[in-house]
Amino acid sequence: MIDFETELKKFHPSLEVQDAEEAIAQHDLADMVDLIVRTVKEGEEKQAE
C-alpha cells in the first residue's frame, strides 16, 4: 500500500512551474475589455482627425 504522507514529504514542486508563474504574474496582460476599449479610442481618434 502507498503511504501518502511519506510520498508528500518527498514532493518538491518543479522549478519550471514556479518560474512560469512568476513570469505570468509580472506581465500586464490585456483582456478582451481592454482590447475593445483601446480599439474604440483609436477609432474615435481617427474620426477626430
N, CA and C of each residue as an Amber inpcrd file, in Angstrom:
protein
   147
   0.8320000  -1.1750000   0.0000000   0.0000000   0.0000000   0.0000000
   0.8850000   1.2500000   0.0000000   0.4480000   2.2880000  -0.6810000
   1.2090000   3.5320000  -0.7620000   0.9760000   4.3510000   0.5040000
   2.0690000   4.8300000   1.0960000   1.9750000   5.7100000   2.2610000
   1.9990000   7.1550000   1.7350000   0.8260000   7.7620000   1.6510000
   0.7070000   9.0830000   1.0520000   1.4680000  10.1500000   1.8380000
   1.5330000  10.0360000   3.1470000   2.2630000  11.0080000   3.9590000
   3.7460000  11.0020000   3.5940000   4.3180000   9.8300000   3.4130000
   5.7220000   9.7140000   3.0350000   5.9470000  10.2760000   1.6390000
   5.0560000   9.9730000   0.7350000   5.1830000  10.4730000  -0.6350000
   5.0560000  11.9890000  -0.6810000   4.1620000  12.5610000   0.0980000
   4.0110000  14.0130000   0.1270000   5.2530000  14.6990000   0.6810000
   5.9250000  14.0850000   1.6120000   7.1560000  14.6530000   2.1600000
   8.2530000  14.6940000   1.1020000   8.2410000  13.7680000   0.1670000
   9.2370000  13.7200000  -0.9030000   8.9620000  14.7400000  -2.0090000
   7.7500000  15.2370000  -2.0610000   7.3410000  16.1080000  -3.1680000
   8.0520000  17.4520000  -3.1210000   8.5700000  17.8750000  -4.2760000
   9.1480000  19.2080000  -4.4540000   8.6020000  19.7510000  -5.7640000
   8.0100000  20.9500000  -5.7440000   7.4480000  21.4940000  -6.9810000
   8.5330000  21.7430000  -8.0350000   8.1520000  21.6350000  -9.2530000
   9.0620000  21.8620000 -10.3650000   9.4650000  23.3310000 -10.4140000
  10.7460000  23.5870000 -10.5800000  11.2130000  24.9680000 -10.6840000
  10.6610000  25.6480000 -11.9200000  10.4510000  24.9000000 -12.9780000
   9.9350000  25.4860000 -14.2030000   8.5300000  26.0510000 -13.9910000
   7.7250000  25.3620000 -13.2190000   6.3740000  25.8390000 -12.9480000
   6.4450000  27.1310000 -12.1470000   7.3030000  27.1770000 -11.1440000
   7.4370000  28.3920000 -10.3440000   7.9170000  29.5550000 -11.1960000
   8.8700000  29.3140000 -12.0810000   9.3630000  30.3660000 -12.9650000
   8.2580000  30.8530000 -13.8850000   7.4560000  29.9360000 -14.3940000
   6.3530000  30.3100000 -15.2810000   5.3240000  31.1490000 -14.5300000
   5.0190000  30.7710000 -13.2930000   4.0590000  31.5400000 -12.5060000
   4.5340000  32.9640000 -12.3050000   5.8080000  33.1470000 -11.9900000
   6.3600000  34.4810000 -11.7810000   6.3150000  35.3030000 -13.0620000
   6.6660000  34.6890000 -14.1840000   6.6670000  35.4030000 -15.4600000
   5.2520000  35.8420000 -15.8430000   4.2860000  34.9840000 -15.6160000
   2.9050000  35.3150000 -15.9550000   2.3840000  36.4220000 -15.0470000
   2.6980000  36.3440000 -13.7730000   2.2170000  37.3400000 -12.8190000
   2.8320000  38.7150000 -13.0780000   4.0400000  38.7640000 -13.6260000
   4.7190000  40.0410000 -13.8520000   4.2210000  40.7570000 -15.0980000
   3.6250000  40.0510000 -16.0340000   3.1500000  40.6770000 -17.2670000
   1.7660000  41.2600000 -17.0660000   1.5630000  42.4360000 -17.6350000
   0.2510000  43.0650000 -17.5880000  -0.4890000  42.6270000 -18.8500000
  -1.2940000  41.5950000 -18.7250000  -1.9710000  41.0390000 -19.8720000
  -3.3060000  41.7490000 -20.0910000  -3.5890000  42.0960000 -21.3190000
  -4.8440000  42.7560000 -21.6590000  -5.9280000  41.7070000 -21.8550000
  -7.0980000  41.9760000 -21.3020000  -8.2150000  41.0770000 -21.5490000
  -9.0670000  41.6560000 -22.6810000 -10.1520000  41.0050000 -23.0080000
 -10.9770000  41.4210000 -24.1460000 -11.5420000  42.8310000 -23.9540000
 -11.9340000  43.1870000 -22.7350000 -12.4770000  44.5270000 -22.4910000
 -11.4180000  45.5830000 -22.7810000 -10.1760000  45.3480000 -22.3220000
  -9.0850000  46.2850000 -22.5990000  -8.8830000  46.4650000 -24.1000000
  -8.9370000  45.3640000 -24.8450000  -8.7380000  45.4400000 -26.2980000
  -9.8670000  46.2100000 -26.9740000 -11.0990000  46.0080000 -26.5320000
 -12.2370000  46.7110000 -27.1250000 -12.1500000  48.1990000 -26.8300000
 -11.8300000  48.5530000 -25.5760000 -11.7010000  49.9660000 -25.2010000
 -10.6100000  50.6330000 -26.0260000  -9.4800000  49.9660000 -26.1870000
  -8.3770000  50.5210000 -26.9730000  -8.8000000  50.7280000 -28.4260000
  -9.5070000  49.7530000 -28.9930000  -9.9560000  49.8520000 -30.3840000
 -10.9360000  51.0050000 -30.5590000 -11.8560000  51.1680000 -29.6270000
 -12.8290000  52.2620000 -29.7040000 -12.1200000  53.6090000 -29.6110000
 -11.1750000  53.7490000 -28.7010000 -10.4400000  55.0050000 -28.5560000
  -9.6630000  55.3340000 -29.8260000  -9.0260000  54.3170000 -30.4190000
  -8.2850000  54.5460000 -31.6630000  -9.2270000  54.9690000 -32.7690000
 -10.4060000  54.3820000 -32.8340000 -11.3910000  54.7560000 -33.8480000
 -11.8800000  56.1870000 -33.6420000 -12.0980000  56.5950000 -32.3960000
 -12.5220000  57.9660000 -32.1140000 -11.4420000  58.9580000 -32.4820000
 -10.1730000  58.6060000 -32.2230000  -9.0630000  59.4950000 -32.5690000
  -8.9590000  59.6710000 -34.0780000  -9.1750000  58.6110000 -34.8380000
  -9.1070000  58.6970000 -36.2940000 -10.2460000  59.5500000 -36.8430000
 -11.4190000  59.4640000 -36.2300000 -12.5600000  60.2620000 -36.6780000
 -12.3400000  61.7380000 -36.3760000 -11.6290000  62.0460000 -35.3110000
 -11.3840000  63.4350000 -34.9030000 -10.3870000  64.1180000 -35.8470000
  -9.5950000  63.3450000 -36.5520000  -8.5790000  63.9150000 -37.4510000
  -9.1670000  64.4490000 -38.7120000
